[in-house]
Amino acid sequence: MLTGNRHQQSGSVRTFKASLAVLLLLSTTGCKEEAHKDRPVVRGKDASPARFLEKSAAAGITFQHTDGSTGEYYIVETLASGVGLIDFNNDGHLDIYFLNGCPLPPPEDLASCPPNALYRNRGDGTFEDVTRQKGLEARGFSIGCGAGDYDSDGDLDIYVAGFGRNYLYRNNGAKEGFSFTEVTSEAGVDDPRFSAGACFLDYDRDGHLDLYVSNYCEVDFASSKPCFNNNAPGYCAPGQYTPVHDSLFRNNGDGTFEDVSRRAGIARDPEPGPKWGMGIAVCDFNNDGWPDIYLANDVSDNFLFENQKDGTFKNIATEAMAAVGLDGAEQGSMGVDAGDFDGDGSFDLIVTNYHKQLNALYHNEGKFGFSDQALSRGMGDSTLPMVGWGTRLLDYDNDGQLDLFVANGHLEDQIDRYDQSSEYRQRNQLYRGENKRFTEITNGGGSGLREKLSSRGAAFGDIDNDGDIDIVVCNSRERPSLLINETPNKNTWLSLKLKGKKDPYALGARASVTAAGRTQVAEVRSGGSYVCQNDLRLHFGLAGSKKAEKVIIRWPGGNSSTFENLEANREHLLKE
């Protein structure tokens, strides 16, 4: 039995292109494995210095994450938790939903487990814990969440994925103070498997939001034992556990769902077969107006499910060159995000990976083809010492070019006893995007990026409504980080809140924004990052432009609307 090395790679090189990539990797990194401490800050001459400040204590957030660790090193603990940025009461302020773990094996009475926590944004920089008041005290081992209006009543509902049991919470709306009712069983989405991520989407474009859940593996606590490396106990490799299929639930339009996983091609054997599912990105990658699904899978090839427009999906990740790493080997993939970093109108992918593996930056070449350009775009070997989780392509300084954030943290709390190339607590990373390349500027990213923690989920949105993107991070076994963006710059911005005819939050809608001759694209998505929920508003940096000359919205059902001369530095509500 293999122990110690959590992510065993196949090592098989599948194509000549991948072989060349290996040579490029070796020549670029020099096979370095040492930890990279305090890299120098390198900026373009026109760059604004980033400034993220940690303000959780000042904001009144007292939440403390636990993974329930007892020293038995159960694999469930490694996934920790995501976090959701959700405006649950429609007051225009992003609230925060923190997910929590539980001692393992889970007790029969989950009341002894620490609950998840909902913090209401007061709009003045502080938050109020309203968990019990709003009925969101989910208990157990919660890992991921996704938000969407599955019953189309104008407020956000929440699905919580985890170990032992999952939860669907229906938002009761304004008449009942935006409280929540747990409706998992009656809705038919009480998936008992070990789940990680969740997101809502309208995969068949019938106007009703469906639900995708990524599942991880089977766990038998009776036979679970730690694995050892140099006499240090740790977690056994995921490959020693039997993976399970993901789940796709179709919305029947009456408050219930039907499990269509096998019929839709999500859970078929031998192809695509079960994997260790983690982060999910729903996006129209081929620009045909139908949502596709990208799955970050641990210790295995990733999935790219092309929507066949007939209620089924086909996994095309291998032929699209988006399944494995540069060397053709399977990786330990966790987080994922889609964004158009080079401005060509197609969505690219960032995928975070395990220690000694490069994070992947898959450039969309069109016609469902991708090329991993992490090295050529400047990311280099900066990710090798890290274990990457939550991630986002975001424009932190509103200059109109996408930057990159990665939340890092090792899962082995004794990694330094047998491997000096990494650390348990790690700094998160910030990369500035400029001229279609990325430069790491973590050291100059403000005091909020200096602390080392073992981070997991990271959610992104304009928490203080000041026109730039803030970040909230779940840190395993610790308090969360509330990273408020106070980057000084004079760049302008545009925020779009979309309202569809059938789906009030317009999940799947695409916005094309043209300002000063540059066009940017973004989509409204549930889920994302590493098992998190991001702000559903679309944010665009406009550099110095005073307006967006043209905004084209392609709605989920295929209709389009055009809006002209939208004023900068404000949020616009656009209706179908």
MARRO-117391 format. One line per 2 residues: number of its first residue (from 0); their letters; for each residue x, y, z of C-alpha. Coordinates in nm, 2 decimals. Last residue first. Layout:
! MARRO-117391
NUM = A = X/Y/Z  ...;
***
This chain:
! MARRO-117391
575 = EK = -3.47/4.09/-1.99  -3.39/4.34/-1.72;
573 = LL = -3.07/4.53/-1.64  -3.01/4.67/-1.30;
571 = HE = -2.70/4.89/-1.31  -2.44/4.94/-1.04;
569 = RN = -2.24/5.25/-1.04  -1.89/5.38/-1.12;
567 = AE = -1.94/5.42/-1.49  -2.25/5.54/-1.67;
565 = LN = -2.41/5.30/-1.92  -2.39/5.45/-2.27;
563 = EF = -2.59/5.19/-2.46  -2.79/4.88/-2.37;
561 = TS = -2.85/4.58/-2.60  -3.07/4.28/-2.53;
559 = SN = -3.03/3.93/-2.65  -3.26/3.62/-2.63;
557 = GG = -3.10/3.27/-2.61  -3.29/3.13/-2.31;
555 = PW = -3.01/3.21/-2.07  -3.00/3.58/-2.17;
553 = RI = -2.73/3.72/-2.40  -2.67/4.07/-2.27;
551 = IV = -2.49/4.32/-2.49  -2.35/4.63/-2.33;
549 = KE = -2.23/4.92/-2.54  -2.06/5.25/-2.49;
547 = AK = -1.96/5.16/-2.13  -1.91/5.49/-1.96;
545 = KS = -1.66/5.73/-1.80  -1.36/5.52/-1.92;
543 = GA = -1.05/5.55/-1.70  -0.98/5.17/-1.66;
541 = LG = -1.32/5.02/-1.71  -1.30/4.74/-1.46;
539 = FH = -1.60/4.51/-1.50  -1.81/4.34/-1.22;
537 = LR = -2.10/4.10/-1.28  -2.33/4.06/-0.99;
535 = LD = -2.38/3.70/-0.87  -2.12/3.74/-0.60;
533 = NQ = -1.94/3.41/-0.55  -2.05/3.08/-0.41;
531 = CV = -1.78/2.84/-0.29  -1.67/2.47/-0.35;
529 = YS = -1.32/2.58/-0.46  -1.37/2.87/-0.70;
527 = GG = -1.72/2.83/-0.85  -2.08/2.80/-0.74;
525 = SR = -2.37/2.97/-0.93  -2.27/3.16/-1.24;
523 = VE = -2.36/3.49/-1.42  -2.12/3.52/-1.72;
521 = AV = -1.85/3.76/-1.81  -1.71/3.92/-2.13;
519 = QT = -1.49/4.22/-2.19  -1.47/4.44/-2.50;
517 = RG = -1.20/4.71/-2.55  -1.25/5.01/-2.77;
515 = AA = -1.28/5.27/-2.49  -1.56/5.06/-2.33;
513 = TV = -1.74/4.75/-2.46  -1.92/4.52/-2.22;
511 = SA = -2.03/4.17/-2.33  -2.26/4.01/-2.07;
509 = RA = -2.35/3.65/-2.07  -2.65/3.50/-1.89;
507 = GL = -2.60/3.15/-1.74  -2.79/3.23/-1.42;
505 = AY = -3.04/3.51/-1.48  -3.10/3.60/-1.12;
503 = PD = -3.48/3.63/-1.15  -3.49/3.31/-1.36;
501 = KK = -3.79/3.31/-1.59  -3.79/3.67/-1.72;
499 = GK = -3.43/3.73/-1.63  -3.28/4.00/-1.40;
497 = LK = -2.92/4.10/-1.43  -2.72/4.30/-1.18;
495 = LS = -2.43/4.47/-1.36  -2.14/4.65/-1.19;
493 = LW = -1.92/4.89/-1.39  -1.58/5.03/-1.30;
491 = TN = -1.35/5.34/-1.32  -0.98/5.35/-1.24;
489 = KN = -0.85/5.62/-1.01  -0.64/5.39/-0.80;
487 = PT = -0.56/5.31/-0.44  -0.62/4.94/-0.36;
485 = EN = -0.85/4.92/-0.06  -0.98/4.57/-0.12;
483 = IL = -1.12/4.41/0.20  -0.99/4.07/0.27;
481 = LS = -1.21/3.90/0.53  -1.00/3.60/0.64;
479 = PR = -1.18/3.32/0.83  -1.09/3.20/1.18;
477 = ER = -0.89/2.88/1.21  -0.91/2.50/1.17;
475 = SN = -0.90/2.52/0.79  -0.91/2.88/0.67;
473 = CV = -1.22/2.99/0.48  -1.14/3.30/0.27;
471 = VI = -1.35/3.61/0.20  -1.24/3.83/-0.09;
469 = DI = -1.31/4.19/-0.20  -1.37/4.31/-0.56;
467 = DG = -1.38/4.68/-0.63  -1.66/4.94/-0.67;
465 = DN = -1.73/5.06/-0.31  -2.01/4.82/-0.24;
463 = DI = -1.86/4.69/0.08  -1.86/4.32/-0.01;
461 = DG = -1.79/4.37/-0.38  -1.75/4.00/-0.46;
459 = FA = -1.52/3.69/-0.44  -1.54/3.37/-0.25;
457 = AG = -1.23/3.17/-0.13  -1.25/2.80/-0.01;
455 = RS = -0.94/2.64/0.14  -0.67/2.82/0.34;
453 = SL = -0.41/2.67/0.56  -0.28/3.00/0.70;
451 = KE = 0.02/3.22/0.65  -0.03/3.59/0.70;
449 = RL = 0.11/3.84/0.46  -0.19/3.87/0.22;
447 = GS = -0.41/4.08/0.44  -0.12/4.32/0.50;
445 = GG = -0.13/4.45/0.15  -0.06/4.29/-0.19;
443 = GN = 0.30/4.40/-0.23  0.44/4.06/-0.12;
441 = TI = 0.18/3.88/-0.33  0.27/4.06/-0.65;
439 = ET = 0.31/3.76/-0.88  0.32/3.87/-1.24;
437 = FR = 0.07/3.74/-1.49  0.06/3.78/-1.87;
435 = KN = -0.20/3.89/-2.12  -0.05/4.24/-2.14;
433 = EG = -0.08/4.29/-1.77  -0.25/4.06/-1.52;
431 = RY = -0.14/4.10/-1.16  -0.10/3.78/-0.96;
429 = LQ = -0.20/3.74/-0.60  -0.11/3.44/-0.39;
427 = NR = -0.22/3.31/-0.05  0.05/3.25/0.20;
425 = QR = 0.10/2.90/0.34  0.04/2.72/0.66;
423 = YE = 0.13/2.35/0.63  0.46/2.42/0.46;
421 = SS = 0.64/2.31/0.15  0.98/2.20/0.00;
419 = QD = 1.11/2.08/0.34  0.94/1.74/0.31;
417 = YR = 0.95/1.49/0.60  0.88/1.67/0.92;
415 = DI = 0.77/1.99/0.75  0.46/1.81/0.62;
413 = QD = 0.32/1.76/0.97  -0.01/1.94/0.93;
411 = EL = -0.07/1.76/0.59  -0.35/1.95/0.42;
409 = HG = -0.13/2.22/0.28  -0.27/2.57/0.23;
407 = NA = -0.32/2.80/-0.06  -0.59/3.05/-0.18;
405 = VF = -0.52/3.17/-0.54  -0.60/3.51/-0.68;
403 = LD = -0.55/3.61/-1.04  -0.57/3.94/-1.24;
401 = LQ = -0.80/4.02/-1.53  -0.73/4.33/-1.73;
399 = GD = -0.98/4.63/-1.75  -0.78/4.84/-1.51;
397 = ND = -1.03/4.80/-1.23  -0.76/4.73/-0.97;
395 = YD = -0.87/4.38/-0.85  -0.98/4.26/-1.19;
393 = LL = -1.07/3.90/-1.11  -0.97/3.55/-1.23;
391 = RT = -1.06/3.36/-0.92  -0.92/3.08/-0.71;
389 = GW = -1.00/2.86/-0.41  -0.77/2.56/-0.35;
387 = GV = -0.39/2.55/-0.43  -0.14/2.34/-0.24;
385 = MP = 0.18/2.53/-0.28  0.55/2.47/-0.32;
383 = LT = 0.50/2.43/-0.70  0.28/2.74/-0.75;
381 = SD = 0.56/2.99/-0.82  0.71/2.77/-1.08;
379 = GM = 0.62/2.98/-1.38  0.30/3.19/-1.36;
377 = GR = 0.43/3.41/-1.64  0.19/3.35/-1.93;
375 = SL = 0.43/3.10/-2.11  0.44/2.88/-1.80;
373 = AQ = 0.07/2.86/-1.72  -0.02/2.83/-2.09;
371 = DS = -0.20/2.50/-2.09  -0.36/2.47/-2.43;
369 = FG = -0.74/2.43/-2.49  -0.96/2.31/-2.78;
367 = FK = -1.34/2.31/-2.78  -1.38/2.49/-3.12;
365 = GE = -1.18/2.78/-2.98  -0.83/2.81/-2.85;
363 = NH = -0.94/2.85/-2.49  -0.62/2.90/-2.28;
361 = YL = -0.59/2.65/-2.00  -0.40/2.80/-1.71;
359 = AN = -0.30/2.50/-1.49  -0.15/2.52/-1.15;
357 = LQ = 0.19/2.35/-1.15  0.23/2.04/-0.95;
355 = KH = 0.48/2.00/-0.67  0.20/2.04/-0.40;
353 = YN = -0.15/1.99/-0.54  -0.34/2.17/-0.81;
351 = TV = -0.54/2.48/-0.89  -0.72/2.51/-1.22;
349 = IL = -0.75/2.84/-1.41  -0.97/2.82/-1.72;
347 = DF = -1.03/3.03/-2.03  -1.36/3.17/-2.16;
345 = SG = -1.38/3.30/-2.51  -1.42/3.66/-2.63;
343 = DG = -1.05/3.72/-2.72  -0.98/3.94/-2.42;
341 = DF = -0.67/3.76/-2.30  -0.79/3.67/-1.95;
339 = DG = -1.14/3.56/-2.05  -1.26/3.40/-1.73;
337 = AD = -1.34/3.05/-1.59  -1.26/2.94/-1.24;
335 = VG = -1.14/2.61/-1.08  -1.04/2.47/-0.75;
333 = MS = -0.91/2.13/-0.64  -0.70/1.94/-0.89;
331 = GQ = -0.46/1.67/-0.77  -0.31/1.60/-1.11;
329 = EA = -0.32/1.33/-1.38  -0.01/1.32/-1.60;
327 = GD = 0.03/1.44/-1.95  0.34/1.64/-1.86;
325 = LG = 0.15/1.97/-1.91  -0.12/1.85/-1.67;
323 = VA = -0.43/1.65/-1.74  -0.79/1.68/-1.87;
321 = AM = -0.80/2.01/-2.06  -0.65/1.90/-2.40;
319 = AE = -0.99/1.92/-2.57  -0.95/1.56/-2.68;
317 = TA = -0.90/1.46/-2.32  -1.17/1.69/-2.17;
315 = IN = -1.45/1.58/-2.41  -1.70/1.44/-2.16;
313 = KF = -2.03/1.43/-2.34  -2.35/1.57/-2.19;
311 = TG = -2.72/1.50/-2.23  -3.05/1.69/-2.22;
309 = DK = -3.06/1.73/-2.60  -2.84/2.04/-2.64;
307 = QN = -2.53/1.82/-2.64  -2.37/2.02/-2.35;
305 = EF = -2.00/1.95/-2.35  -1.88/1.81/-2.02;
303 = LF = -1.52/1.89/-1.95  -1.39/1.64/-1.69;
301 = ND = -1.06/1.64/-1.51  -0.82/1.34/-1.51;
299 = SV = -0.74/1.18/-1.18  -0.58/1.25/-0.84;
297 = DN = -0.86/1.50/-0.74  -1.11/1.60/-1.01;
295 = AL = -1.17/1.96/-1.12  -1.50/1.94/-1.31;
293 = YI = -1.59/2.17/-1.61  -1.95/2.20/-1.71;
291 = DP = -2.11/2.33/-2.03  -2.40/2.58/-2.04;
289 = WG = -2.57/2.63/-2.38  -2.55/2.95/-2.59;
287 = DN = -2.31/2.81/-2.85  -2.01/3.01/-2.73;
285 = NF = -1.78/2.70/-2.71  -1.70/2.74/-2.34;
283 = DC = -2.05/2.83/-2.21  -1.97/2.81/-1.84;
281 = VA = -2.04/2.61/-1.53  -1.72/2.57/-1.32;
279 = IG = -1.71/2.30/-1.05  -1.45/2.23/-0.78;
277 = MG = -1.42/1.88/-0.63  -1.50/1.54/-0.78;
275 = WK = -1.29/1.23/-0.69  -1.37/1.03/-1.01;
273 = PG = -1.64/0.79/-1.12  -1.65/0.67/-1.48;
271 = PE = -1.66/0.90/-1.79  -1.69/0.66/-1.95;
269 = PD = -1.69/0.30/-1.81  -1.95/0.35/-1.68;
267 = RA = -2.19/0.64/-1.69  -2.26/0.91/-1.43;
265 = IG = -2.28/1.24/-1.61  -2.42/1.11/-1.93;
263 = AR = -2.76/1.28/-1.90  -2.95/0.95/-1.84;
261 = RS = -2.70/0.85/-1.58  -2.72/1.16/-1.37;
259 = VD = -3.09/1.23/-1.42  -3.19/1.24/-1.06;
257 = EF = -3.53/1.41/-1.06  -3.60/1.74/-0.87;
255 = TG = -3.90/1.88/-0.68  -4.04/2.23/-0.63;
253 = DG = -4.29/2.20/-0.91  -4.07/2.29/-1.21;
251 = NN = -3.93/1.94/-1.25  -3.58/2.06/-1.18;
249 = RF = -3.33/1.81/-1.31  -3.07/1.67/-1.06;
247 = LS = -2.72/1.59/-1.18  -2.50/1.39/-0.94;
245 = DH = -2.13/1.30/-0.95  -2.02/0.94/-0.95;
243 = VP = -1.82/0.79/-0.67  -1.45/0.73/-0.60;
241 = TY = -1.33/0.42/-0.41  -1.06/0.52/-0.16;
239 = QG = -0.69/0.44/-0.19  -0.66/0.68/-0.48;
237 = PA = -0.74/0.96/-0.23  -0.39/0.91/-0.08;
235 = CY = -0.37/0.84/0.29  -0.36/1.13/0.53;
233 = GP = -0.08/1.18/0.77  0.12/1.03/1.06;
231 = AN = 0.49/1.11/1.07  0.72/0.81/1.11;
229 = NN = 0.92/0.91/0.80  0.59/0.91/0.61;
227 = FC = 0.29/0.74/0.76  -0.07/0.66/0.66;
225 = PK = -0.35/0.70/0.91  -0.61/0.43/0.94;
223 = SS = -0.96/0.40/0.81  -1.11/0.05/0.84;
221 = AF = -1.40/0.12/1.07  -1.43/0.47/0.93;
219 = DV = -1.54/0.34/0.59  -1.54/0.63/0.34;
217 = EC = -1.66/0.61/-0.02  -1.54/0.89/-0.25;
215 = YN = -1.57/1.25/-0.38  -1.90/1.37/-0.52;
213 = SV = -1.97/1.69/-0.72  -2.33/1.81/-0.71;
211 = YL = -2.51/1.97/-1.01  -2.86/2.12/-0.96;
209 = DL = -3.12/2.23/-1.21  -3.27/2.58/-1.24;
207 = HG = -3.60/2.60/-1.43  -3.63/2.81/-1.74;
205 = DR = -3.64/2.52/-1.98  -3.28/2.58/-2.10;
203 = DY = -3.17/2.21/-2.06  -2.87/2.28/-1.84;
201 = DL = -3.03/2.55/-1.64  -2.77/2.58/-1.37;
199 = FC = -2.73/2.56/-0.99  -2.41/2.47/-0.82;
197 = AG = -2.26/2.22/-0.57  -1.92/2.11/-0.45;
195 = AS = -1.79/1.84/-0.22  -2.02/1.55/-0.16;
193 = FR = -1.97/1.22/0.03  -2.29/1.04/-0.07;
191 = PD = -2.63/1.06/0.09  -2.79/1.27/-0.19;
189 = DV = -3.10/1.43/-0.03  -3.20/1.60/-0.35;
187 = GA = -3.56/1.48/-0.39  -3.73/1.82/-0.31;
185 = ES = -3.93/1.66/-0.02  -3.60/1.52/0.12;
183 = TV = -3.40/1.84/0.11  -3.67/2.10/0.21;
181 = ET = -3.49/2.29/0.49  -3.68/2.61/0.55;
179 = FS = -3.50/2.95/0.54  -3.59/3.29/0.68;
177 = FG = -3.61/3.59/0.45  -3.82/3.78/0.70;
175 = EK = -4.13/3.56/0.64  -4.31/3.80/0.41;
173 = AG = -3.97/3.90/0.25  -3.89/3.55/0.11;
171 = NN = -3.91/3.20/0.25  -3.57/3.10/0.11;
169 = RY = -3.56/2.73/0.05  -3.27/2.54/0.20;
167 = LY = -3.14/2.23/0.04  -2.91/2.03/0.26;
165 = NR = -2.66/1.75/0.21  -2.59/1.46/0.44;
163 = GF = -2.31/1.24/0.57  -2.02/1.44/0.42;
161 = GA = -2.09/1.77/0.26  -2.29/1.97/0.01;
159 = VY = -2.51/2.27/0.11  -2.77/2.40/-0.14;
157 = ID = -2.90/2.76/-0.09  -3.20/2.94/-0.21;
155 = LD = -3.18/3.30/-0.33  -3.49/3.52/-0.36;
153 = GD = -3.72/3.62/-0.65  -3.98/3.34/-0.65;
151 = SD = -3.82/3.13/-0.92  -3.84/2.80/-0.73;
149 = YD = -3.47/2.72/-0.79  -3.35/3.07/-0.71;
147 = GA = -2.98/3.00/-0.70  -2.69/2.95/-0.45;
145 = GC = -2.41/2.69/-0.42  -2.24/2.54/-0.13;
143 = GI = -1.94/2.33/-0.03  -1.79/2.13/0.26;
141 = SF = -2.04/2.08/0.54  -1.96/1.81/0.79;
139 = GR = -2.27/1.78/1.01  -2.49/2.07/1.12;
137 = AE = -2.69/2.31/0.91  -2.80/2.60/1.14;
135 = LG = -2.95/2.80/0.85  -3.28/2.88/1.02;
133 = KQ = -3.28/3.26/0.97  -3.28/3.35/1.34;
131 = RT = -3.04/3.07/1.43  -2.78/3.19/1.18;
129 = VD = -2.83/3.57/1.22  -2.47/3.66/1.31;
127 = EF = -2.44/4.03/1.25  -2.18/4.19/1.02;
125 = TG = -1.99/4.52/1.01  -1.86/4.75/0.74;
123 = DG = -2.16/4.98/0.75  -2.39/4.79/0.52;
121 = RN = -2.52/4.57/0.80  -2.41/4.25/0.61;
119 = RY = -2.58/3.96/0.77  -2.36/3.67/0.89;
117 = LA = -2.49/3.31/0.83  -2.30/3.04/1.03;
115 = NP = -2.27/2.67/0.98  -2.32/2.48/1.30;
113 = PC = -2.08/2.32/1.55  -2.17/1.95/1.59;
111 = SA = -2.34/1.83/1.91  -2.68/1.87/1.75;
109 = LD = -2.57/1.61/1.49  -2.71/1.34/1.72;
107 = EP = -2.58/1.01/1.56  -2.23/1.15/1.60;
105 = PP = -2.02/1.20/1.28  -1.72/0.97/1.26;
103 = LP = -1.56/1.22/1.28  -1.60/1.55/1.47;
101 = CG = -1.78/1.81/1.27  -1.70/2.06/0.99;
99 = NL = -1.82/2.41/0.92  -1.95/2.63/0.63;
97 = FY = -1.96/3.01/0.65  -2.24/3.20/0.48;
95 = ID = -2.15/3.57/0.42  -2.39/3.85/0.33;
93 = LH = -2.35/4.07/0.03  -2.54/4.40/0.05;
91 = GD = -2.81/4.50/-0.21  -3.10/4.45/0.04;
89 = NN = -3.22/4.13/-0.14  -3.24/3.93/0.19;
87 = FD = -3.01/3.64/0.10  -2.74/3.85/-0.07;
85 = IL = -2.50/3.55/-0.09  -2.13/3.54/-0.07;
83 = GV = -2.07/3.17/0.02  -1.79/2.99/0.19;
81 = GS = -1.59/2.67/0.12  -1.49/2.40/0.36;
79 = AL = -1.23/2.15/0.49  -1.14/1.90/0.21;
77 = TE = -0.87/1.74/0.41  -1.10/1.64/0.70;
75 = VI = -1.29/1.39/0.50  -0.97/1.19/0.46;
73 = YY = -0.98/1.08/0.82  -0.64/1.15/0.98;
71 = EG = -0.71/0.98/1.32  -0.57/1.27/1.51;
69 = TS = -0.91/1.39/1.63  -0.98/1.64/1.36;
67 = GD = -1.33/1.79/1.37  -1.25/2.00/1.07;
65 = TH = -1.33/2.32/1.26  -1.38/2.67/1.14;
63 = QF = -1.42/2.96/1.38  -1.67/3.23/1.33;
61 = TI = -1.63/3.55/1.52  -1.70/3.81/1.25;
59 = GA = -1.76/4.15/1.40  -1.63/4.35/1.11;
57 = AA = -1.33/4.47/1.30  -1.24/4.11/1.37;
55 = SK = -1.28/4.00/1.00  -1.09/4.30/0.87;
53 = EL = -0.78/4.17/0.68  -0.66/4.44/0.45;
51 = FR = -0.60/4.40/0.08  -0.39/4.67/-0.09;
49 = AP = -0.26/4.62/-0.44  -0.01/4.87/-0.58;
47 = SA = -0.14/5.03/-0.90  0.05/4.92/-1.20;
45 = DK = 0.16/5.17/-1.47  0.53/5.09/-1.45;
43 = GR = 0.46/4.71/-1.45  0.52/4.55/-1.13;
41 = VV = 0.77/4.31/-0.98  0.76/4.23/-0.61;
39 = PR = 1.04/4.01/-0.48  0.95/3.66/-0.37;
37 = DK = 0.92/3.62/0.01  0.98/3.25/0.05;
35 = HA = 0.98/3.00/-0.23  1.00/2.65/-0.08;
33 = EE = 1.26/2.43/-0.25  1.15/2.18/-0.51;
31 = KC = 1.34/2.31/-0.81  1.35/2.08/-1.12;
29 = GT = 1.53/2.36/-1.31  1.19/2.53/-1.33;
27 = TS = 1.20/2.66/-1.68  1.41/2.39/-1.84;
25 = LL = 1.22/2.12/-1.67  0.88/2.26/-1.76;
23 = LL = 0.99/2.31/-2.13  1.10/1.95/-2.15;
21 = VA = 0.78/1.83/-2.00  0.58/2.04/-2.24;
19 = LS = 0.76/1.88/-2.53  0.64/1.54/-2.40;
17 = AK = 0.28/1.68/-2.37  0.29/1.78/-2.73;
15 = FT = 0.41/1.44/-2.83  0.10/1.30/-2.67;
13 = RV = -0.02/1.09/-2.38  0.28/1.10/-2.15;
11 = SG = 0.22/0.85/-1.87  0.34/0.96/-1.53;
9 = SQ = 0.04/0.82/-1.36  0.07/1.06/-1.07;
7 = QH = 0.04/0.97/-0.71  -0.12/1.24/-0.51;
5 = RN = -0.10/1.17/-0.14  0.27/1.07/-0.12;
3 = GT = 0.29/0.94/0.23  0.16/0.59/0.19;
1 = LM = 0.14/0.34/-0.10  0.00/0.00/0.00;
***
